[in-house]
Amino acid sequence: MMNWPEKEVEVLVPQERLEAHRRQRRQYQEKPEARVMGAGRDLSGRRRDGTEFPVEIGLSPIGRQGRHAVLATVIDITGRKRPRTCSASSCGSCSIA
């Protein structure tokens, strides 16, 4: 995924969020700063087959030799989003449902 042009990165954005993503990307480009993307919101990514999955995204502006870019770290957090179930007989240990 290194050096993806902006438009190609958009294949990772769910269709119903595409316009909002473009608007937010323009706002970020005006004032780039390291931050977690979508703080306080549930974000989703899109796989090649079109299915969506929960993600956490970090943004960091980077520059080198007068050129500017943004490093985006995308983490699949499906495992964290699965509901956990606990039973009294498990002595405090939990299992993922």
Steps between C-alpha positions, in 0.01 A plus 500: 500500500800730496475811284132460416359804321212665687233374264618139522498506881130575477430138401545426871220739601142366517291654222253675731791682674687604186381861467550567872847345477596727211381807691684395816816424302499852354458646850789288628724615215441862603627431852683166515589369845569160652174362637266207519249522217132494596555542874178410678344336192487147367695481174472232234729390222412309184667181383558416134188282503294799621440378855549754778695459822571723802827694486711738702696753294791720601615795288847655504623771264847431365730710289825444322695724267215750479239239417202437726304181551287333763582167659178315582507194724192281460437229760227235474334498844245227430630296794451791741146559380376142548272469801655327798302258710581393852355214699496461876671163471798650317645652819531847348644404163317614190462346160423664169155419366 
